[in-house]
């Protein structure tokens, strides 16, 4: 029989390895953030963008919290940036969406790298099925549900309706997570069994929906992924958060290619304090106040400067997102769930208070009510019969 000392010697290497991973991850995170900040500072000074950064200081402040949320929860930085920009700072939804995707390609990448270095439990099989489907949904919505003839590819769907859909889905996710936790405690599974055909279909469907949401509001792939892998597949929230973070890292990178590399939506020229060009083409405001190419109306104010917003926030998010990932790894599961539910409640409250059409438009109010009934009812059925939906065998209680 092994002595206590022998058992301690067996356990000690594992503990030592964990501590080494933590130290390695911390060193990498700090080194990466410092490197990005040095490159950013050199670029800002060399290209004379200091005034541009100072003019968009609100973006930096917003993303201090936004980037922390991105790394610590399944809701992405866009869940903070999009409502604050559109409801408080007067930034139009298309510009806020482009900013959200561009800034998450920096912050979420840093968070994902720190997750890998910390060697957190991640459901790789779920990522392998959800991510390609999310990419398809993102491309379909980007090129099929937007107007490519206008700057920043505005959605063909009315902005308030898109925002209400995202808010309701987020609220349903939080409510389902809280109800499941209260009913049966916290799940401990760290992998998703993808052998069942229905599970693969489920992951792909939620991936497509999440990709479409990300294309419309700049965030959502992580929310839909979290619903699929935690509420339906029974993954532990502790593994669900880093898994959703990695999924939401890959979609903004795709958005960076589509919106920035191909469309040039961060190639924005300023004349004084107004935006004069987007994608190297002259822009102005039409009679309705919407930005358009070759318009002869009023000049576009600096709230359309997506590049300035991104530039001001970039040095912040490389610290905030990895820090959020670090904090979430150390939170007890119950605290993590309360944090996620609290964020969703704040999103719902901000939509109700700061989305003017929702307070006056009867059609939008009716749409929101019907959607809430359908989503919450459908969500309850999905969770109630999740073993049927996912194709998993129901194991009898011991």
URFEN-V166971 format. One record per pair of residues at least 24 apart in sequence whose ideal C-beta (glycine too) atoms are under 8 Angstrom apart, sorted by the first residue. I is the first residue (numbers start at 1). J is the second residue. If there is no record, write none. Layout:
i->I j->J
i->I j->J
This chain:
i->21 j->117
i->21 j->118
i->21 j->119
i->22 j->118
i->24 j->117
i->25 j->114
i->25 j->117
i->25 j->118
i->25 j->119
i->25 j->326
i->26 j->326
i->28 j->113
i->28 j->114
i->28 j->117
i->29 j->110
i->29 j->113
i->29 j->114
i->29 j->117
i->29 j->322
i->29 j->326
i->32 j->110
i->32 j->113
i->32 j->318
i->32 j->322
i->33 j->110
i->33 j->318
i->33 j->319
i->33 j->322
i->36 j->106
i->36 j->110
i->36 j->314
i->36 j->315
i->36 j->318
i->37 j->315
i->37 j->318
i->40 j->311
i->40 j->314
i->40 j->315
i->41 j->315
i->44 j->311
i->49 j->308
i->49 j->311
i->52 j->270
i->52 j->305
i->52 j->307
i->52 j->308
i->52 j->311
i->52 j->312
i->53 j->308
i->53 j->311
i->53 j->312
i->55 j->273
i->55 j->302
i->55 j->305
i->55 j->308
i->56 j->302
i->56 j->305
i->56 j->308
i->56 j->309
i->56 j->311
i->56 j->312
i->56 j->313
i->57 j->312
i->58 j->89
i->59 j->85
i->59 j->99
i->59 j->308
i->59 j->309
i->59 j->310
i->59 j->312
i->59 j->313
i->60 j->312
i->60 j->313
i->60 j->315
i->60 j->316
i->62 j->89
i->62 j->313
i->63 j->103
i->63 j->107
i->63 j->313
i->63 j->316
i->63 j->317
i->63 j->320
i->64 j->316
i->64 j->320
i->65 j->320
i->66 j->103
i->66 j->317
i->66 j->320
i->67 j->103
i->67 j->107
i->67 j->313
i->67 j->316
i->67 j->317
i->67 j->319
i->67 j->320
i->67 j->321
i->67 j->324
i->68 j->320
i->68 j->321
i->68 j->323
i->68 j->324
i->68 j->327
i->69 j->324
i->69 j->343
i->70 j->104
i->70 j->107
i->70 j->108
i->70 j->111
i->70 j->245
i->70 j->248
i->70 j->317
i->70 j->320
i->70 j->321
i->70 j->324
i->71 j->107
i->71 j->108
i->71 j->111
i->71 j->114
i->71 j->245
i->71 j->320
i->71 j->321
i->71 j->322
i->71 j->323
i->71 j->324
i->71 j->325
i->71 j->326
i->71 j->327
i->71 j->328
i->72 j->241
i->72 j->324
i->72 j->325
i->72 j->327
i->72 j->328
i->72 j->331
i->72 j->339
i->73 j->241
i->73 j->324
i->73 j->328
i->73 j->339
i->73 j->340
i->73 j->343
i->74 j->222
i->74 j->223
i->74 j->225
i->74 j->226
i->74 j->230
i->74 j->240
i->74 j->241
i->74 j->244
i->74 j->245
i->74 j->340
i->75 j->170
i->75 j->219
i->75 j->222
i->75 j->223
i->75 j->340
i->75 j->343
i->75 j->344
i->75 j->347
i->76 j->100
i->76 j->104
i->76 j->108
i->76 j->218
i->76 j->219
i->76 j->220
i->76 j->221
i->76 j->222
i->76 j->223
i->76 j->248
i->77 j->103
i->77 j->104
i->77 j->107
i->77 j->108
i->77 j->219
i->77 j->317
i->77 j->321
i->78 j->104
i->78 j->214
i->78 j->217
i->78 j->218
i->78 j->219
i->78 j->220
i->79 j->170
i->79 j->219
i->79 j->223
i->79 j->343
i->79 j->347
i->81 j->218
i->82 j->163
i->82 j->217
i->82 j->218
i->82 j->219
i->83 j->163
i->83 j->347
i->83 j->350
i->83 j->351
i->83 j->354
i->85 j->309
i->86 j->159
i->86 j->163
i->87 j->350
i->87 j->354
i->87 j->355
i->88 j->354
i->89 j->303
i->90 j->303
i->91 j->303
i->91 j->304
i->91 j->309
i->92 j->152
i->92 j->154
i->92 j->291
i->92 j->303
i->92 j->304
i->93 j->154
i->93 j->155
i->93 j->159
i->93 j->162
i->93 j->163
i->93 j->217
i->94 j->151
i->94 j->152
i->94 j->153
i->94 j->154
i->94 j->155
i->95 j->152
i->95 j->303
i->95 j->304
i->95 j->306
i->95 j->309
i->96 j->218
i->97 j->152
i->97 j->215
i->97 j->216
i->97 j->217
i->97 j->218
i->98 j->152
i->98 j->218
i->98 j->259
i->98 j->260
i->98 j->265
i->98 j->266
i->98 j->306
i->99 j->218
i->99 j->306
i->99 j->309
i->99 j->310
i->99 j->313
i->100 j->217
i->100 j->218
i->100 j->219
i->100 j->252
i->101 j->214
i->101 j->218
i->101 j->251
i->101 j->252
i->101 j->255
i->101 j->256
i->101 j->259
i->102 j->252
i->102 j->255
i->102 j->256
i->102 j->259
i->102 j->260
i->102 j->266
i->102 j->306
i->102 j->310
i->103 j->309
i->103 j->310
i->103 j->313
i->103 j->314
i->103 j->317
i->104 j->218
i->104 j->219
i->104 j->248
i->104 j->249
i->104 j->252
i->104 j->317
i->105 j->249
i->105 j->252
i->105 j->253
i->105 j->255
i->105 j->256
i->106 j->314
i->106 j->317
i->106 j->318
i->107 j->317
i->107 j->318
i->107 j->320
i->107 j->321
i->108 j->245
i->108 j->248
i->108 j->249
i->108 j->252
i->108 j->321
i->109 j->249
i->109 j->253
i->110 j->317
i->110 j->318
i->110 j->321
i->110 j->322
i->111 j->245
i->111 j->249
i->111 j->321
i->111 j->322
i->111 j->324
i->111 j->325
i->112 j->245
i->112 j->246
i->112 j->249
i->113 j->322
i->114 j->322
i->114 j->325
i->114 j->326
i->115 j->242
i->115 j->245
i->115 j->246
i->115 j->325
i->118 j->325
i->118 j->326
i->118 j->329
i->120 j->239
i->120 j->242
i->120 j->325
i->120 j->329
i->121 j->190
i->121 j->236
i->121 j->238
i->121 j->239
i->121 j->242
i->122 j->239
i->122 j->242
i->122 j->243
i->122 j->246
i->123 j->190
i->123 j->191
i->123 j->192
i->123 j->229
i->123 j->235
i->123 j->239
i->123 j->240
i->123 j->243
i->125 j->191
i->125 j->192
i->125 j->193
i->125 j->194
i->126 j->192
i->126 j->194
i->126 j->203
i->126 j->225
i->126 j->228
i->126 j->229
i->126 j->233
i->126 j->235
i->126 j->243
i->127 j->243
i->127 j->246
i->127 j->247
i->128 j->194
i->129 j->194
i->129 j->200
i->129 j->203
i->129 j->204
i->129 j->207
i->130 j->203
i->130 j->204
i->130 j->206
i->130 j->207
i->130 j->210
i->130 j->221
i->130 j->225
i->130 j->228
i->130 j->229
i->130 j->247
i->131 j->207
i->131 j->247
i->131 j->250
i->131 j->251
i->132 j->207
i->133 j->203
i->133 j->204
i->133 j->205
i->133 j->206
i->133 j->207
i->133 j->208
i->133 j->211
i->134 j->207
i->134 j->208
i->134 j->210
i->134 j->211
i->134 j->214
i->134 j->221
i->134 j->224
i->134 j->225
i->134 j->247
i->134 j->250
i->134 j->251
i->135 j->211
i->135 j->250
i->135 j->251
i->135 j->254
i->136 j->207
i->136 j->208
i->136 j->211
i->137 j->207
i->137 j->208
i->137 j->209
i->137 j->210
i->137 j->211
i->137 j->212
i->137 j->214
i->137 j->215
i->138 j->211
i->138 j->212
i->138 j->214
i->138 j->215
i->138 j->221
i->138 j->251
i->138 j->254
i->138 j->255
i->138 j->258
i->139 j->211
i->139 j->215
i->139 j->254
i->139 j->258
i->140 j->208
i->140 j->211
i->140 j->212
i->140 j->215
i->141 j->211
i->141 j->212
i->141 j->215
i->141 j->216
i->142 j->215
i->142 j->255
i->142 j->258
i->142 j->259
i->145 j->212
i->145 j->215
i->145 j->216
i->146 j->215
i->148 j->263
i->149 j->293
i->150 j->290
i->150 j->291
i->150 j->292
i->150 j->293
i->151 j->265
i->151 j->278
i->151 j->279
i->151 j->281
i->151 j->283
i->151 j->291
i->151 j->292
i->151 j->293
i->151 j->304
i->152 j->259
i->152 j->265
i->152 j->278
i->152 j->291
i->152 j->304
i->152 j->306
i->153 j->259
i->153 j->263
i->153 j->265
i->154 j->290
i->155 j->216
i->157 j->216
i->160 j->355
i->160 j->357
i->160 j->358
i->160 j->361
i->160 j->364
i->161 j->364
i->161 j->367
i->162 j->216
i->162 j->217
i->163 j->217
i->163 j->351
i->163 j->355
i->164 j->351
i->164 j->355
i->164 j->358
i->164 j->364
i->164 j->367
i->164 j->368
i->164 j->371
i->165 j->213
i->165 j->371
i->166 j->213
i->166 j->216
i->166 j->217
i->166 j->219
i->166 j->220
i->166 j->223
i->167 j->347
i->167 j->348
i->167 j->351
i->168 j->368
i->168 j->371
i->168 j->372
i->168 j->375
i->169 j->213
i->169 j->220
i->169 j->223
i->169 j->224
i->169 j->227
i->169 j->375
i->170 j->223
i->170 j->344
i->170 j->347
i->170 j->348
i->171 j->344
i->171 j->345
i->171 j->347
i->171 j->348
i->171 j->372
i->172 j->372
i->172 j->375
i->172 j->376
i->172 j->379
i->173 j->223
i->173 j->226
i->173 j->227
i->173 j->231
i->173 j->344
i->173 j->379
i->174 j->340
i->174 j->341
i->174 j->343
i->174 j->344
i->174 j->345
i->175 j->341
i->175 j->344
i->175 j->376
i->175 j->379
i->176 j->227
i->176 j->231
i->176 j->379
i->176 j->380
i->176 j->383
i->177 j->230
i->177 j->231
i->177 j->237
i->177 j->337
i->177 j->340
i->177 j->341
i->178 j->337
i->178 j->341
i->179 j->383
i->180 j->231
i->180 j->383
i->181 j->334
i->181 j->337
i->186 j->236
i->186 j->237
i->186 j->333
i->186 j->334
i->186 j->337
i->187 j->230
i->187 j->234
i->187 j->235
i->187 j->236
i->187 j->237
i->188 j->236
i->189 j->233
i->189 j->234
i->189 j->235
i->189 j->236
i->189 j->239
i->190 j->235
i->190 j->236
i->190 j->238
i->190 j->239
i->191 j->235
i->191 j->239
i->192 j->229
i->192 j->233
i->192 j->235
i->193 j->233
i->193 j->392
i->196 j->390
i->196 j->391
i->196 j->392
i->197 j->391
i->198 j->389
i->198 j->390
i->198 j->391
i->199 j->233
i->199 j->390
i->199 j->391
i->199 j->392
i->202 j->228
i->202 j->232
i->202 j->233
i->202 j->389
i->202 j->390
i->203 j->228
i->203 j->229
i->203 j->233
i->210 j->247
i->210 j->251
i->211 j->251
i->214 j->248
i->214 j->251
i->214 j->252
i->214 j->255
i->215 j->255
i->218 j->255
i->219 j->248
i->221 j->247
i->221 j->248
i->221 j->251
i->222 j->247
i->222 j->248
i->227 j->379
i->231 j->379
i->231 j->382
i->231 j->383
i->231 j->386
i->232 j->382
i->232 j->383
i->232 j->386
i->232 j->389
i->232 j->390
i->233 j->386
i->233 j->390
i->234 j->386
i->236 j->333
i->237 j->333
i->237 j->336
i->237 j->337
i->237 j->340
i->238 j->328
i->238 j->329
i->238 j->333
i->238 j->336
i->241 j->328
i->241 j->336
i->242 j->325
i->242 j->328
i->242 j->329
i->245 j->325
i->265 j->306
i->266 j->306
i->266 j->307
i->266 j->310
i->267 j->307
i->268 j->304
i->268 j->305
i->268 j->306
i->268 j->307
i->268 j->308
i->270 j->302
i->270 j->305
i->270 j->308
i->271 j->299
i->273 j->301
i->273 j->302
i->274 j->299
i->274 j->300
i->274 j->301
i->274 j->302
i->275 j->299
i->275 j->300
i->275 j->301
i->275 j->302
i->275 j->304
i->275 j->305
i->276 j->300
i->278 j->304
